[in-house]
Amino acid sequence: MNWLKWLFKKNYEKPKGILLYGTVQEVILVHKLLSGQGYRVRLVAPPPEVRVGCDLAVEFELLEQETIETLLKQAGKIPQKMISTKEMLPDILKKSTIIEIDGYLMCKAGNMKITIDKISYRIVNISGGG
């Protein structure tokens, strides 16, 4: 029965933040500083559109943003840019639209569409997504 609970458990991923710096050396120093203080951080490659000089960044749990900002300010390691992983989503994934057509509701998000019968609440069509 435990495998069934495992199969249906909700995998909630905590929101993340990214610290962006101009050089790899700064990123490595900040990673070392934060991990040394007990923060759960990791090195990641940010998408090209958010990079500020180097292709390496420090990822952290967004809930710890205030304390991390304070620590970095005290250490003189202020990032050039700090963003959340939600901000890195392509624009097409940030928006969804709902259209009503002849008794059906169609929801479009990204390249996916789902159509639902308004009376029976049954899914009548799903398309997109490969």
Buried (B, 14 or more C-beta within 10 A) or exposed (E): EEEEEEEEEEEEEEEBBBBBBBEEEBBBBBBEBBBEEEBEBEBBEBEEEEBEBBEBBBBBBBEBBEEBBEBBEEEEBEBBBBBEBEEEEEEEEEEEEEEEEEEBBBEBBBEBBBBBEEEEEEEEEEEEEE
